[in-house]
Amino acid sequence: MIQIDRRAAILDVLHQRKYDTMRNLAHEFGVSRQTIQKDITALSLDHPEIDVRSGRHQGGVFIKDGFRSDRRYLNPGEVELLERLRDRESGKDRQTLDGILRRLAI
């Protein structure tokens, strides 16, 4: 699984479960704990709902209380298609496609 797909999957898992450990995520995605830490750090820059807490018994990665996301994201193939379409357009249509990509691409 490539990085962007893994990060999208991690985000989906966290939104579904509301909590998980770095160790469990690393095991589930077949990568090192360090890779998961880098993924979570990168994701948290664009997703303020991600809360990382340290601690042996109460630590982990959380989705902040009260946050609800029904938002869906584009997969890499969808992003590529929209980028190709955007490159063919100009004016308002191009701006509209840029807005879609900004809102829905990871």
C-alpha positions, 0 to 999 in steps of 0.5 A: 500500500502506498503512503497516500492510500495508507494515510487515507485508510488510517484516517477512515479507521480512526474516524470509525473507531474514535481511538486506536494505539500506534502499535495496533495501527502499525500491526494492522497496516503492516508497517513500523510504529515509526511509520505510523507516527510519521503518518499521524503527524502528517495527518494531524496537520490537516486534521485538527480532530486528531489528538495524540496522547502519550501514556502507557495505559491511556495513550494512543490516537484519538478523534476529539470528543464531539467531532463527527465526520461524514466527509469522504476523501478522494482516492489517488485515481480520482485525484488524478482524473480531476487534475487531468480534467482541471488542466483542460479547463479554464476560468470558473470551471478550473477554479471549481475543480481546484476547490473540489481538489482542495476540499476532498484530496488528502 
